[in-house]
């Protein structure tokens, strides 16, 4: 059993203005010591649907922290317009059949249009 987790989408503190999010996993029990963590950075369209604007992927051990997470980033084109962001995180344990569930982070309103 694993826990899929991630931080909320935020505007990175280093220039240029960039929307950023991280995804990681925690092992509770079961086999597997590494996983491919894939994170999709999404923006909300005018019709209410979500569109992926950036994807990041990395093979990591469980735990989180700067060395054990995947990152997705998208540079802001307009910092005067506020739009809605979220991330979708998928964890695939290497060599183990796992469930298809994905974690979705809470929606954030950010001054970062793409």
ChimeraX attribute file (.defattr): number of C-alpha atoms within 10 A of each C-alpha:
attribute: neighborCount
match mode: 1-to-1
recipient: residues
	/A:1	11
	/A:2	16
	/A:3	14
	/A:4	18
	/A:5	22
	/A:6	22
	/A:7	14
	/A:8	18
	/A:9	24
	/A:10	20
	/A:11	21
	/A:12	15
	/A:13	10
	/A:14	7
	/A:15	8
	/A:16	11
	/A:17	18
	/A:18	21
	/A:19	23
	/A:20	22
	/A:21	29
	/A:22	29
	/A:23	30
	/A:24	31
	/A:25	27
	/A:26	14
	/A:27	16
	/A:28	10
	/A:29	9
	/A:30	9
	/A:31	14
	/A:32	16
	/A:33	13
	/A:34	19
	/A:35	21
	/A:36	19
	/A:37	26
	/A:38	23
	/A:39	30
	/A:40	24
	/A:41	25
	/A:42	22
	/A:43	23
	/A:44	15
	/A:45	12
	/A:46	8
	/A:47	6
	/A:48	8
	/A:49	9
	/A:50	15
	/A:51	14
	/A:52	15
	/A:53	14
	/A:54	18
	/A:55	19
	/A:56	18
	/A:57	19
	/A:58	18
	/A:59	18
	/A:60	21
	/A:61	20
	/A:62	22
	/A:63	15
	/A:64	17
	/A:65	11
	/A:66	10
	/A:67	11
	/A:68	19
	/A:69	26
	/A:70	25
	/A:71	21
	/A:72	22
	/A:73	21
	/A:74	20
	/A:75	18
	/A:76	18
	/A:77	14
	/A:78	12
	/A:79	15
	/A:80	11
	/A:81	13
	/A:82	13
	/A:83	18
	/A:84	17
	/A:85	27
	/A:86	24
	/A:87	27
	/A:88	21
	/A:89	26
	/A:90	23
	/A:91	28
	/A:92	20
	/A:93	22
	/A:94	15
	/A:95	11
	/A:96	13
	/A:97	10
	/A:98	12
	/A:99	12
	/A:100	8
	/A:101	11
	/A:102	15
	/A:103	16
	/A:104	17
	/A:105	18
	/A:106	13
	/A:107	16
	/A:108	16
	/A:109	14
	/A:110	18
	/A:111	18
	/A:112	22
	/A:113	19
	/A:114	14
